[in-house]
Amino acid sequence: MDVGQPTLDQLRLFLAVVDEGSFNGAARKLGRAISVVSYGIVALETQLGVTLFEREGSRKPVLTPAGKAMLAQARAVSDDVDALIAGVRNFNLGLEAELGLAIDVMFPTHLVAQVLREFQMLFPTVQLRLYVEALGTIAAMVVDGRAELGIAGPELVAIPDLEREAIGEVELIPVAAPDHPLAQLAAIPPGEARKHRQLVLTDRSQLTQGRDFSVFAASTWRLGDLGARHALLREGIGWGNMPRHLVQTDIATGRLKRLALPEAPGLTYRFHAIWRRDCPIGPARNWVLDALRNRLKQCPDATTPRPQGGGA
């Protein structure tokens, strides 16, 4: 049996009757005459070849099995059209259709999660692409257009195509497992740390390939994942600098020990927001930047760095 194609207006009449529980209520909600609502439902039923409501006597309209089966799909169609209209309206007002966000792996993840939870409620029509990378990869992604906004760490190489704005910092501290040779020394003499393997983040970007961020141990293992480095540190495989907010629980429970290195007792890891100079600034990007900056300033675990040297 052929089924006609219902109009969006007919579907919305149908949903209004369901939501309001009566034809009169639907007419009031939509600002239509009850005869228009009634005619629209009849026309919809005729097109589909089914009865959507039981209308016996003076009872309120009750969904038939066919009406119940159609309800979820009708809502999905209506919601999709509403989203389309909202997206076009926002686009006409300057709101981005999508936003690529690249964030340095050292940035506190729980702050990113808080910001993005609010973002999805405030900007439901903006498609977000989130990348978490290290060092020069953030700048590379912004330069080649994969991300419209980057939250990058210390600048490894000057890139004239990018604008930069300092937004805050975290403290990196040297740590090792309690059974690591450095952790067992009562006092670490100058130069001793250079004799032991340092676990460092590798830069996967060709833009800054071969550049190191304060790495001074003779032996290094380079990892592209902060979580992997965290796990290796806890196994005593080497020593390395970690964001204080990530290891403070390990230190409190004795799984890691903070090292009092004379060369590098702590390190300031500064974050910069970066974007292309030729990329227009939209309201979604502005909101994300402001929110990340403000969250970082309010985070007690990320605001007491020591301006010393060290190794990332």
Sine and cosine of phi, psi and omega as CSV:
sin_phi,cos_phi,sin_psi,cos_psi,sin_omega,cos_omega
0.00,0.00,0.75,-0.67,0.03,-1.00
-0.95,0.31,0.63,-0.77,0.05,-1.00
-0.89,-0.46,0.77,-0.63,0.01,-1.00
-0.94,0.33,0.18,-0.98,-0.02,-1.00
-0.99,-0.16,0.93,-0.36,-0.02,-1.00
-0.94,0.33,0.43,-0.90,0.06,-1.00
-1.00,0.01,0.31,-0.95,0.06,-1.00
-0.88,0.47,-0.61,0.79,0.01,-1.00
-0.88,0.47,-0.65,0.76,0.02,-1.00
-0.90,0.43,-0.66,0.75,0.03,-1.00
-0.89,0.45,-0.62,0.78,0.00,-1.00
-0.95,0.30,-0.53,0.85,0.13,-0.99
-0.89,0.45,-0.71,0.71,0.02,-1.00
-0.86,0.52,-0.73,0.68,-0.01,-1.00
-0.91,0.41,-0.60,0.80,0.02,-1.00
-0.91,0.42,-0.64,0.77,0.03,-1.00
-0.90,0.44,-0.68,0.73,0.03,-1.00
-0.88,0.47,-0.74,0.67,-0.08,-1.00
-0.93,0.37,-0.62,0.79,-0.06,-1.00
-1.00,-0.01,-0.26,0.97,0.06,-1.00
0.99,0.17,0.09,1.00,0.01,-1.00
-0.28,-0.96,0.32,-0.95,0.07,-1.00
-0.94,0.35,-0.60,0.80,0.04,-1.00
-0.89,0.46,-0.72,0.69,0.00,-1.00
-0.88,0.47,-0.65,0.76,0.02,-1.00
-0.90,0.44,-0.64,0.77,0.02,-1.00
-0.89,0.46,-0.67,0.74,0.02,-1.00
-0.91,0.42,-0.69,0.72,-0.04,-1.00
-0.89,0.46,-0.65,0.76,-0.08,-1.00
-1.00,-0.05,-0.11,0.99,-0.04,-1.00
0.93,0.37,0.56,0.83,0.00,-1.00
-0.91,-0.42,0.31,-0.95,0.14,-0.99
-0.96,0.28,0.54,-0.84,-0.03,-1.00
-0.87,0.49,-0.52,0.85,0.01,-1.00
-0.91,0.42,-0.56,0.83,0.03,-1.00
-0.92,0.39,-0.67,0.74,0.02,-1.00
-0.89,0.45,-0.73,0.68,-0.03,-1.00
-0.88,0.47,-0.70,0.71,0.00,-1.00
-0.90,0.44,-0.64,0.76,0.00,-1.00
-0.89,0.45,-0.63,0.77,0.02,-1.00
-0.93,0.38,-0.68,0.74,0.03,-1.00
-0.88,0.48,-0.68,0.73,0.01,-1.00
-0.89,0.45,-0.63,0.77,0.03,-1.00
-0.90,0.44,-0.70,0.71,0.02,-1.00
-0.89,0.46,-0.63,0.78,0.01,-1.00
-0.90,0.43,-0.68,0.73,0.00,-1.00
-0.90,0.43,-0.64,0.77,-0.05,-1.00
-0.99,0.10,-0.32,0.95,-0.01,-1.00
0.96,0.27,0.44,0.90,0.02,-1.00
-0.68,-0.74,0.32,-0.95,0.13,-0.99
-0.99,-0.14,0.81,-0.58,-0.08,-1.00
-1.00,-0.06,-0.52,0.85,-0.04,-1.00
-0.77,-0.63,0.61,-0.80,0.23,-0.97
-0.99,0.13,0.72,-0.69,-0.08,-1.00
-0.77,-0.64,0.67,0.74,-0.04,-1.00
-0.96,0.29,0.76,-0.65,0.07,-1.00
0.83,0.56,-0.70,-0.71,-0.04,-1.00
-0.98,-0.20,0.13,0.99,-0.01,-1.00
-0.89,0.46,0.45,-0.89,0.09,-1.00
-0.91,0.41,0.53,-0.85,-0.01,-1.00
-0.88,0.48,0.74,-0.68,-0.01,-1.00
-0.89,-0.46,0.71,-0.70,-0.01,-1.00
-0.89,0.45,0.71,-0.70,0.15,-0.99
-0.99,0.17,0.17,-0.99,0.09,-1.00
-0.82,0.58,-0.62,0.79,0.03,-1.00
-0.92,0.40,-0.64,0.77,0.03,-1.00
-0.89,0.45,-0.66,0.75,0.03,-1.00
-0.90,0.43,-0.63,0.77,-0.01,-1.00
-0.91,0.41,-0.52,0.86,-0.07,-1.00
-1.00,0.06,-0.33,0.94,-0.17,-0.99
-0.85,0.52,-0.78,0.62,-0.07,-1.00
-0.88,0.48,-0.65,0.76,-0.01,-1.00
-0.93,0.35,-0.60,0.80,0.03,-1.00
-0.90,0.43,-0.65,0.76,0.03,-1.00
-0.90,0.43,-0.65,0.76,-0.01,-1.00
-0.89,0.46,-0.67,0.74,0.02,-1.00
-0.89,0.45,-0.73,0.69,-0.01,-1.00
-0.89,0.46,-0.67,0.74,0.01,-1.00
-0.90,0.43,-0.65,0.76,0.01,-1.00
-0.89,0.45,-0.65,0.76,0.01,-1.00
-0.93,0.38,-0.64,0.77,0.05,-1.00
-0.87,0.49,-0.67,0.75,0.01,-1.00
-0.91,0.42,-0.64,0.77,0.03,-1.00
-0.88,0.47,-0.72,0.70,0.00,-1.00
-0.90,0.44,-0.68,0.73,0.01,-1.00
-0.89,0.45,-0.65,0.76,0.01,-1.00
-0.90,0.44,-0.68,0.74,0.03,-1.00
-0.91,0.42,-0.67,0.74,0.01,-1.00
-0.88,0.47,-0.71,0.71,0.01,-1.00
-0.91,0.41,-0.62,0.79,0.03,-1.00
-0.89,0.46,-0.66,0.75,0.02,-1.00
-0.91,0.42,-0.43,0.90,0.02,-1.00
-1.00,0.01,-0.01,1.00,0.04,-1.00
0.97,-0.23,0.01,1.00,0.00,-1.00
-0.96,0.26,0.69,-0.72,-0.02,-1.00
-0.91,0.42,0.55,-0.83,0.10,-0.99
-0.98,0.22,-0.53,0.85,0.04,-1.00
-0.51,-0.86,0.33,-0.95,-0.03,-1.00
-0.60,-0.80,0.85,-0.53,0.12,-0.99
-1.00,-0.07,0.82,-0.57,-0.04,-1.00
-0.84,-0.55,0.89,-0.46,0.03,-1.00
-0.93,-0.36,0.83,-0.56,-0.11,-0.99
-0.83,-0.55,0.70,-0.72,0.04,-1.00
-0.88,0.48,0.66,-0.75,-0.06,-1.00
-0.88,0.47,-0.37,0.93,0.01,-1.00
-0.98,0.22,-0.27,0.96,-0.03,-1.00
-0.93,0.37,0.71,-0.71,-0.04,-1.00
-0.82,0.57,0.89,-0.46,-0.09,-1.00
-0.89,0.45,-0.59,0.81,-0.05,-1.00
-0.91,0.41,-0.49,0.87,0.06,-1.00
-0.95,0.32,-0.65,0.76,0.05,-1.00
-0.87,0.49,-0.69,0.72,-0.02,-1.00
-0.89,0.46,-0.66,0.75,0.02,-1.00
-0.89,0.47,-0.70,0.71,-0.02,-1.00
-0.91,0.42,-0.69,0.73,-0.05,-1.00
-0.95,0.32,-0.47,0.88,0.09,-1.00
-0.89,0.45,-0.67,0.74,0.05,-1.00
-0.94,0.34,-0.59,0.81,-0.03,-1.00
-0.85,0.52,-0.70,0.71,-0.07,-1.00
-0.92,0.39,-0.41,0.91,0.05,-1.00
-0.99,0.13,-0.59,0.81,-0.04,-1.00
-0.99,0.15,-0.51,0.86,-0.06,-1.00
-0.77,-0.63,0.90,0.43,-0.09,-1.00
-0.91,0.41,-0.34,0.94,-0.04,-1.00
-1.00,-0.02,-0.14,0.99,-0.03,-1.00
-1.00,0.02,0.84,-0.54,0.04,-1.00
-0.99,0.16,0.87,-0.49,-0.06,-1.00
-0.98,-0.18,0.72,-0.70,0.14,-0.99
-0.90,-0.43,0.90,-0.44,-0.06,-1.00
-0.95,-0.32,0.76,-0.65,0.07,-1.00
-0.82,-0.58,0.67,-0.75,0.09,-1.00
-0.86,-0.50,0.91,-0.41,-0.09,-1.00
-0.67,-0.74,-0.04,-1.00,-0.06,-1.00
-0.84,-0.54,0.53,-0.85,0.19,-0.98
0.76,0.65,-0.80,-0.60,-0.14,-0.99
-0.94,0.33,-0.21,0.98,0.00,-1.00
-0.89,0.46,-0.55,0.84,0.00,-1.00
-0.88,0.47,-0.76,0.65,0.01,-1.00
-0.89,0.46,-0.63,0.78,-0.01,-1.00
-0.89,0.46,-0.63,0.78,-0.01,-1.00
-0.93,0.37,-0.57,0.82,0.04,-1.00
-0.95,0.30,-0.66,0.75,0.00,-1.00
-0.87,0.49,-0.69,0.73,-0.07,-1.00
-1.00,0.03,0.07,1.00,0.13,-0.99
1.00,0.03,0.06,1.00,0.05,-1.00
-0.94,0.33,-0.40,0.91,0.04,-1.00
-0.71,-0.70,0.67,-0.74,0.04,-1.00
-1.00,0.07,-0.38,0.92,0.01,-1.00
-0.67,-0.74,0.74,-0.68,0.07,-1.00
-0.85,-0.52,0.61,-0.79,0.16,-0.99
-0.92,-0.38,0.99,-0.16,-0.17,-0.98
-0.95,-0.31,0.33,-0.95,0.06,-1.00
-1.00,0.07,-0.41,-0.91,-0.04,-1.00
-0.83,0.55,0.59,-0.81,-0.03,-1.00
-0.95,0.30,0.85,-0.53,0.03,-1.00
-1.00,-0.05,-0.43,0.90,0.01,-1.00
-0.44,-0.90,0.65,-0.76,0.00,-1.00
-0.95,0.31,0.75,-0.67,-0.01,-1.00
-0.83,-0.55,0.96,-0.29,-0.13,-0.99
-0.92,0.40,-0.32,0.95,-0.03,-1.00
-0.97,0.22,-0.17,0.99,-0.13,-0.99
-0.94,-0.34,0.60,-0.80,0.22,-0.98
-1.00,-0.05,0.53,-0.85,-0.04,-1.00
-0.74,-0.67,0.56,-0.83,0.08,-1.00
-0.59,-0.81,0.85,-0.52,0.03,-1.00
-0.93,0.38,0.74,-0.68,-0.05,-1.00
-0.83,-0.56,-0.10,1.00,0.01,-1.00
0.51,-0.86,-0.19,-0.98,-0.09,-1.00
-0.37,-0.93,0.31,-0.95,0.17,-0.98
-0.81,-0.59,0.22,-0.98,0.04,-1.00
-0.97,-0.23,0.78,-0.62,0.17,-0.99
-0.99,-0.16,0.69,-0.72,-0.01,-1.00
-0.80,-0.60,0.58,-0.81,0.03,-1.00
-0.97,0.23,0.74,-0.67,-0.02,-1.00
-0.66,-0.75,0.32,-0.95,0.10,-1.00
-0.40,-0.92,0.27,-0.96,0.07,-1.00
-0.92,0.39,0.45,-0.89,-0.05,-1.00
-0.85,0.53,-0.48,0.88,-0.01,-1.00
-1.00,-0.04,0.10,1.00,0.06,-1.00
-0.95,0.32,0.59,-0.81,-0.03,-1.00
-0.81,0.59,-0.62,0.78,0.00,-1.00
-0.92,0.39,-0.60,0.80,-0.03,-1.00
-0.95,0.31,-0.34,0.94,-0.04,-1.00
-1.00,-0.02,-0.08,1.00,0.03,-1.00
-0.99,0.12,0.70,-0.71,0.04,-1.00
-0.92,0.40,-0.62,0.79,0.07,-1.00
-0.63,-0.78,0.80,-0.60,-0.03,-1.00
-1.00,0.04,0.89,-0.46,-0.02,-1.00
-0.96,0.28,0.42,-0.91,0.05,-1.00
-0.83,0.56,0.69,-0.72,0.03,-1.00
1.00,0.02,-0.23,0.97,-0.05,-1.00
-0.91,0.42,-0.62,0.79,-0.05,-1.00
-0.89,0.45,-0.47,0.89,-0.01,-1.00
-0.92,0.39,-0.32,0.95,-0.04,-1.00
-1.00,0.10,-0.12,0.99,-0.10,-0.99
-0.87,-0.49,0.54,-0.84,-0.06,-1.00
-0.86,0.52,0.77,-0.64,0.06,-1.00
-0.96,-0.28,0.76,-0.65,0.05,-1.00
-1.00,-0.06,0.86,-0.50,-0.09,-1.00
-0.77,-0.64,0.41,-0.91,0.09,-1.00
-0.98,0.21,0.69,-0.73,0.06,-1.00
-1.00,-0.04,0.52,-0.86,0.03,-1.00
-0.99,-0.11,0.91,-0.40,-0.07,-1.00
-1.00,0.04,0.12,0.99,-0.04,-1.00
-1.00,-0.07,0.73,-0.69,0.10,-1.00
-0.94,0.33,-0.34,0.94,-0.01,-1.00
-0.88,0.48,-0.59,0.80,-0.02,-1.00
-0.81,-0.59,0.45,0.89,-0.03,-1.00
-0.86,0.51,0.71,-0.71,0.04,-1.00
1.00,0.01,-0.10,1.00,0.03,-1.00
-0.99,-0.11,0.69,-0.72,-0.01,-1.00
-0.94,-0.35,0.48,-0.88,0.06,-1.00
-0.95,-0.30,1.00,-0.06,0.08,-1.00
0.81,0.59,0.74,0.67,0.10,-1.00
-0.99,-0.17,0.83,-0.56,-0.06,-1.00
-0.75,-0.66,-0.03,1.00,0.05,-1.00
-0.96,0.27,0.52,-0.86,0.01,-1.00
-0.94,0.35,-0.57,0.82,0.00,-1.00
-0.93,-0.37,0.79,-0.62,0.00,-1.00
-0.71,-0.70,0.52,-0.86,0.25,-0.97
-0.92,-0.40,0.76,-0.65,-0.07,-1.00
-0.95,-0.33,0.80,-0.60,-0.04,-1.00
-0.80,-0.59,0.58,-0.81,0.01,-1.00
-1.00,-0.04,0.04,1.00,-0.08,-1.00
-0.77,-0.64,0.81,-0.59,-0.03,-1.00
-0.93,0.38,-0.59,0.81,0.02,-1.00
-0.90,0.44,-0.62,0.78,0.04,-1.00
-0.91,0.41,-0.65,0.76,0.02,-1.00
-0.90,0.43,-0.65,0.76,0.03,-1.00
-0.84,0.54,-0.72,0.69,-0.02,-1.00
-0.91,0.42,-0.67,0.75,0.00,-1.00
-0.92,0.40,-0.60,0.80,0.05,-1.00
-0.88,0.48,-0.67,0.74,-0.02,-1.00
-0.93,0.37,-0.38,0.93,0.05,-1.00
-1.00,0.05,0.00,1.00,0.05,-1.00
0.98,0.19,0.31,0.95,-0.07,-1.00
-0.97,0.23,-0.35,0.94,0.02,-1.00
-0.11,-0.99,-0.11,-0.99,0.09,-1.00
-0.87,-0.50,0.32,-0.95,0.02,-1.00
-0.09,-1.00,0.22,-0.98,0.04,-1.00
-1.00,0.02,0.71,-0.71,0.02,-1.00
-0.74,-0.67,0.48,-0.88,0.10,-0.99
-0.85,0.52,0.74,-0.67,-0.07,-1.00
-0.85,0.53,-0.59,0.81,-0.04,-1.00
-0.92,0.38,-0.35,0.94,0.00,-1.00
-1.00,0.07,-0.41,0.91,-0.12,-0.99
-0.91,-0.42,0.02,1.00,-0.06,-1.00
-0.90,0.45,-0.55,0.83,0.06,-1.00
-0.93,0.36,-0.65,0.76,0.05,-1.00
-0.87,0.49,-0.65,0.76,0.01,-1.00
-0.92,0.38,-0.67,0.74,-0.01,-1.00
-0.90,0.43,-0.54,0.84,-0.03,-1.00
-1.00,-0.08,-0.02,1.00,0.06,-1.00
1.00,0.08,0.13,0.99,0.02,-1.00
-0.97,0.22,-0.45,0.90,0.09,-1.00
-0.72,-0.70,0.37,-0.93,0.04,-1.00
-0.80,-0.60,0.72,-0.70,0.08,-1.00
-0.96,0.28,0.74,-0.67,-0.05,-1.00
-1.00,-0.10,0.74,-0.67,0.05,-1.00
-1.00,-0.01,0.95,0.30,0.00,-1.00
-0.97,0.24,0.79,-0.61,0.01,-1.00
-0.90,0.44,-0.51,0.86,0.00,-1.00
-0.98,0.17,-0.49,0.87,-0.17,-0.99
-0.48,-0.88,0.95,0.31,0.02,-1.00
-0.94,0.34,-0.32,0.95,0.00,-1.00
-0.08,-1.00,0.24,-0.97,-0.11,-0.99
-0.56,-0.83,0.74,-0.68,0.11,-0.99
-0.99,0.12,0.84,-0.55,0.03,-1.00
-0.93,-0.37,0.98,-0.21,-0.12,-0.99
-1.00,-0.01,0.66,-0.75,0.03,-1.00
-0.98,-0.22,0.60,-0.80,0.09,-1.00
-0.77,-0.63,0.68,-0.74,0.21,-0.98
-0.99,0.16,0.71,-0.71,-0.01,-1.00
-0.75,-0.66,0.57,-0.82,0.06,-1.00
-0.41,-0.91,0.37,-0.93,0.00,-1.00
-0.94,0.33,0.63,-0.78,0.00,-1.00
-0.91,0.42,-0.48,0.88,-0.04,-1.00
-1.00,-0.06,0.18,0.98,-0.02,-1.00
-0.98,-0.18,0.87,-0.50,-0.01,-1.00
-0.89,0.45,0.60,-0.80,-0.03,-1.00
-1.00,0.00,0.86,-0.51,0.01,-1.00
-0.97,-0.24,0.20,-0.98,-0.05,-1.00
-0.90,0.43,-0.57,0.82,0.01,-1.00
-0.92,0.40,-0.70,0.72,0.02,-1.00
-0.90,0.43,-0.67,0.74,0.04,-1.00
-0.87,0.50,-0.69,0.73,-0.03,-1.00
-0.90,0.44,-0.70,0.71,-0.01,-1.00
-0.87,0.49,-0.70,0.71,-0.01,-1.00
-0.88,0.47,-0.74,0.68,0.01,-1.00
-0.88,0.48,-0.67,0.74,-0.05,-1.00
-0.92,0.40,-0.69,0.73,0.01,-1.00
-0.91,0.42,-0.66,0.75,0.02,-1.00
-0.88,0.48,-0.73,0.68,-0.05,-1.00
-0.92,0.38,-0.64,0.77,0.02,-1.00
-0.90,0.44,-0.65,0.76,-0.02,-1.00
-0.91,0.42,-0.64,0.77,0.01,-1.00
-0.92,0.40,-0.49,0.87,-0.05,-1.00
-1.00,0.02,-0.08,1.00,-0.07,-1.00
-1.00,0.04,0.91,-0.40,-0.05,-1.00
-0.91,0.41,-0.41,0.91,-0.02,-1.00
-0.98,0.18,-0.08,1.00,-0.11,-0.99
-0.81,-0.59,0.35,0.94,-0.11,-0.99
-0.76,-0.65,0.27,0.96,-0.01,-1.00
-0.79,-0.62,0.80,0.60,-0.02,-1.00
-0.96,0.27,0.35,-0.94,0.10,-1.00
-0.94,-0.33,0.79,-0.62,-0.04,-1.00
-0.98,0.20,0.94,0.34,-0.02,-1.00
-0.83,-0.56,0.09,-1.00,0.06,-1.00
-1.00,0.08,0.07,-1.00,0.01,-1.00
0.25,-0.97,-0.30,-0.95,0.00,-1.00
-0.74,-0.67,0.73,-0.68,0.04,-1.00
-0.98,0.18,0.00,0.00,0.00,0.00
